[in-house]
Amino acid sequence: MSNLIVHGGRPLSGEITPSANKNAVLPILCATLLTDQPLRLIGVPEITDVKKILDIFRVLGSEVSMDFASGTLELHHHLTTFDPVTHRLPVEMRSSIMLVPPLLARFGVARLENDVKGCTLGVREIDPHVEVFERFGASIEATVDSLIVRADGKMRGNSHWLDYASVTTTENFVLCAASASGHSELVNAASEPHVQEFCRFMRMLGVSIDGIGTSRLSIEGGGKLGGGEFRFSEDFHEIATFLALGAITGGQIRVKNTAPEQFPLIDRTFAKFGVHVVHKDGWSTTNPGVPLKVHKPFTPNILTKVEAAPWPYLPVDLLPIFVALGVKAEGSVMFWNKVYDGAMGWTGELSKFGAHVFLADPHRLITFGGIPLSPATVESPYIIRVAIALFMVAASIDGRSEIMNALPIKRAHPNFVENLRSVGAVVDWT
C-alpha cells in the first residue's frame, strides 16, 4: 500500500495527539545498547524504522517486549552478542550509523553497509561520522560492500569541532563519549529538540552532559550506565504538520503540545502566510477559515522569505509543509533550503496541480500562490514530509487526487491516515 487517495476540498477540524519524534526515538533506541540494565520506554511509535531496529535487537539476542497499543517498550540487552561477519544493520535508514558507537563500546567492532541510506535528500556523507570514530581511537577498514569499525581497547575522550551542526554526527559523538574514558567536548553541536531529548535520555542512563540545547556539549564518559524509564515528548514536526493541514483546508485542528517554547520561530513562519498559532493549556491551534495570504515585507522590492537551516533556524524538515502553504496563499514567497542540495527537486510535481513555482537553483524555490488549482496524480520522492506536503495541497483542492509512493510517511507518522480521518479527511491507502 504505497499510494494515498484523497478526496479534497473539505475543511479539516478536530483534535490530534501527536506521536513521538522519529528523530529522537531512533537514536535513543540505538543508545539503549550501551547498557546491560533493563529499560522501559513509553510512547514508542509504531513506525517502520522502529520495527527494523527492534528486529535487529532480537537477532542480536536482546530481550524485546513491544506493545504498540500502549507504546510501551521493555528492553534488556544483557544477553546481546554481535558478529560482524553474519550480522547486518538495516540499510534502509540512515540512523543505522548510530548503532556503531554502542557496538564498539560493547564488542569492539561494528559493521556498516556501504548502501545505508535514508530519505533522498541529496548527498549525505558519512565522513564526519568516520572522523568522530577515529578521534575516539577507532580504526576504519573499507571492504567491497561495507565499513568495518574496530576499537582495540577502551576509547579515549577528546575535543572536536564539527564542520557543520549535524544532528546524527552530534549524537554519534555523544554516544562515543559516553563510553570513552575521560572528558570530551563538542563545539558546533546540533541543538534541535530531538537532540536535546536524546541527551536527556543519556543523562537518565547516567552520562554526565552539560550544555544541552546549546552548540557546545561537555561529556564525562567511562562510567557504569544504568537502566530506568523514559517517556517521549510529542513530535514538533507532527504538531506543525497538523496545524498546517487545518490551515490549508480552511479548518482548525487542535494539537496536543506540551513544549510550546520550541515554537516561536515556527509560529512566526506560519504568520507569514496569514496563519496565527495559539498555544493554550497544553494544546496548539490556528485561526479557522481565514484565507491564506502572504504577509509582505516592509522592505520594498524583496520577496517574503522562509529560510531553513540547523536549529535554531526553522527546521529544514518542515520546509515542504510551508511550500504547500505558499502554493495556496495569495502572494509570492522564496524558500531557501540551506542544508540539502537535492531536497527541492520534487517541486515540479506541484505544477501538476496547476501551481506556479520556479526553482531558482538546488536550494531556492519561489512560489506564486493564490491561483486556482485542480486535483491531480503526483509522485513523491522518498522524503517523508514531501509526501505530506503533496497530500496537503491535494487535500485543499476539491476532487480526487492521488499521491504515488507516499509510503515514506509510515517511517515517521503512525496512524497517519487514521488521524486524518478523525479530523474529516476522506483518504485511504491503495
MIBA-729928 format. One record per residue (C-alpha): x negated, y, z negated. Coordinates in steps of 0.001 Angstrom, whole numbers, plus 500000, padded with zeros to 6 digits. Each point is the difference from the previous one (the first is absolute). Layout:
N
XYZ/...
# end
This chain:
430
500000500000500000/497884502886501247/502402502536501519/502329502409498182/503403500780501490/501616503196498716/503320501649500814/499146503580499116/501790503270499508/501220499271496455/498968502161497020/498166497763497533/500868500639496353/499638498107496726/497401498934497425/496792498040500508/497534498559497495/496659499779501835/497576497094499811/496401500165498820/497286501427502231/498376497350502202/496764501989499846/499961499658496208/501280496437499786/497465498440502385/496775501352498419/501376499177496548/500698496434501105/496416499786501266/498734501411496685/501760497276498008/497301497580501199/497507501832497761/501486498476496853/500671496436498878/502643501169497512/503784499740500626/501757502967501612/503586501102500547/500809502524502742/503489501526500100/501537501572503094/498115497959502603/501777500501503354/501000497162502321/497873501028502978/497926497939502419/496585501229498817/500778499074496382/501028496506501068/496748499557501952/497835500930497017/501989497740497679/499590497171502501/496230500531499892/500051499920496190/501819496654500111/497464498605502485/497183501078497666/501594498152497091/501506502911498053/503231499617498054/502653502097501743/503629500414498926/501889502587502063/503662500912499468/500857502464502758/503556500383498677/498648501760496906/496693501104501544/498060498219497233/496683498317500772/498119497777497540/496338499454500958/497178498007498430/496690499643501839/498217497793497439/499764496982502359/499217501970503156/497243498820502370/498625501352503282/498156498277502857/498784502347502790/499850497079502421/503637498936499725/501901502955498513/501183502825502251/501372503382498927/503057501331501876/499051501829503207/503392501667500546/499493502611497275/497134502340499341/500322499626496224/498240496617500311/496751501936499751/500841500807496366/499806496311499110/496242500129500655/498874501705496724/501902497662497638/498815496959501949/496437501308499730/500433500575496274/501341496500499325/498330497817502613/497096502043501353/501232499684503583/502869501178502208/500920499611503655/501768502604502121/501266499147503463/498859502268502839/503557500572501250/501517501195496708/502406502805500833/502987502023498840/502187502507501825/498781501057503456/498824503465498990/496834500134502097/496478499025499048/499827499113496291/496398499197499192/498810497662497281/496527501582499776/500882502142496937/501043496823498187/496830498179501000/497969502955498721/501801499813496639/499340496250499689/496323500516500798/499618502825497494/501161497646497272/497353497474501021/501902497731502398/498503498672503230/501917499797503277/499658497245502577/501766500452503333/501091496753501678/501797499509503295/503466500324498486/499545501419496502/497971501893497437/498575498041497077/499414502197496945/497773498639497203/499029501300496590/497069498150498448/500310500780496328/502019502771498331/500735503104502034/498475503278498804/501791503307499425/499110502941502234/501073503436501216/501436500517503452/501383502875502085/502543498958502641/499876501406503532/503753500577499739/502671499365497376/500987496500501077/502648498295497863/498871496403500451/496302500890499740/500710501819496717/501866496967498692/497228497655501094/497438502170498190/502077499830496799/500395496230500373/496234499573500386/499228502403497148/502368498183497630/497861496858500045/496596501689500534/497759500616497024/499670503597498849/501362503338501158/501318500775503492/501212503273501481/501830500726503243/500154503456501592/502574500898502689/502283497295498671/503532499678501345/502645501157497521/503349498968501521/502772498968497579/499462496327500860/496272500345499240/500912501514496630/502399497132499320/497282497489500915/497561501708497606/502571499887497192/500293496257500530/496223499656499825/500096501865496686/502594497532498747/497585497168500811/497411501728497833/497928501967502507/498884503451498794/500873502522502758/499840503785499741/501157502494502639/503180498259501174/501809502311502423/496832501961500844/497302499647502664/497402498765497478/500349496668498211/497755498721497191/500132496303499118/498332497976497256/499791496414501192/498860496580498952/502397499442497105/502342497076499424/503349500619501691/503321498967498499/503596499484501066/503301501637499228/503173501377501547/500242502742502633/503061501664501545/499820501604503450/501297503501500769/502299500915502898/498375500476503399/499842503717500856/499934499026503704/503334498230499646/501484502856497969/499093502507502714/501196497649502740/503517499611498592/500249503729499290/499105500605503654/502537497423501210/502741501838498134/498887503334501403/499606498951503643/503480498403500078/501713502910498252/500665497989496847/498600500003496479/498065497109498466/499069500096496306/496777498128499300/498646498941496620/496751501870499341/498253499983496629/496917501855501275/501223503292501557/496641501571499119/498664498258503133/502415501887502273/499335503775500120/498222499903503380/502361497349501375/502939502208498923/498469503043501710/499550497956503176/503676499013499956/500844503701499576/498249500773503310/502915498178501670/502715501619497888/500216497034497614/499954500929496308/499142497274497489/501275500059496412/498538497852497205/502233499521496965/500420497368497265/497685497483501682/501631500278503424/499184501924503184/502432501215502640/500326502466502880/502552502615501025/502737498212501989/501373500888503412/497660502910500715/498847500236503647/496281499365500382/498185503172501004/496261500694500019/498909502764497653/497937502453502038/496713501265498541/499593503694499193/496761500071501996/501032500807503595/499089497853502998/499188496798498097/501942496781499605/501290498588496757/497456497324499042/500128496690498137/496468498850499200/499375496528498575/496730498886498425/498750498247496833/501769500936496759/500722502652498783/500875500863503620/503314498732501335/499568496186500171/499177498948503530/502299496964499703/502956502382499694/499219501949503159/502223497856502300/503145500671497954/499396503746500305/499427499597503751/503487498464500100/501377503062498180/498109502224502442/501695498320502959/503427500766498529/499385503438498470/500551503144502032/496584501529500672/496418498911500652/497456498400497664/496374498948500382/499063496766498204/496357499338499224/498737496557498976/496543500636498545/499257496355499171/500777497500502766/499071500392503648/502598497569501352/503043500822497920/501807502380502407/500168497848503121/503469498740499107/501609503423500456/500599499389503716/502801497647498908/501892503032498701/500517501192503569/502247496960500574/502469501662497640/499674503175502094/497717501713497490/497514502624501170/496566499336498487/496491500912501134/496894498075498882/497246502609500036/497239497521499102/499678496755497969/500570501928496769/502517502763500812/503597499895501187/502567502738500660/503734499334499773/502552502249501688/503086499034498030/503681500697499967/500797498724503489/502744497372500577/498807496407499608/501400496707501305/499808496434498640/497201497880501424/497930496843499712/496527500868498749/496944497979499022/498034500477496800/496274499392499662/498821497982496992/500282502977497630/502450499810497100/501325503539499824/499994500504503766/502592497234500233/501946501843497280/499630503370501776/501407498543503231/502847498520497973/500640503410498410/500421501662503381/502254497162501205/502129500227496844/500624503704500648/501357499408503537/503539498842500722/499860496618501736/498037496746500068/496200500053499920/497425497255499606/496575500228498344/497851497222501431/497167498482497943/501224501605496768/498732497088497896/497150502048498391/502707501569497795/500137496715498077/496339500420499058/500911502893497680/503758500270499463/501948497039498559/503737499940500669/499640502944502385/503053499115502071/502033499141496895/499158503404498497/500987501718503235/503342498204500072/500642501049496407/499876503667501082/502237499479503038/497703498976502850/501189497530502623/496772498117500603/498724496466500393/496962497950500965/500078498071503251/
# end
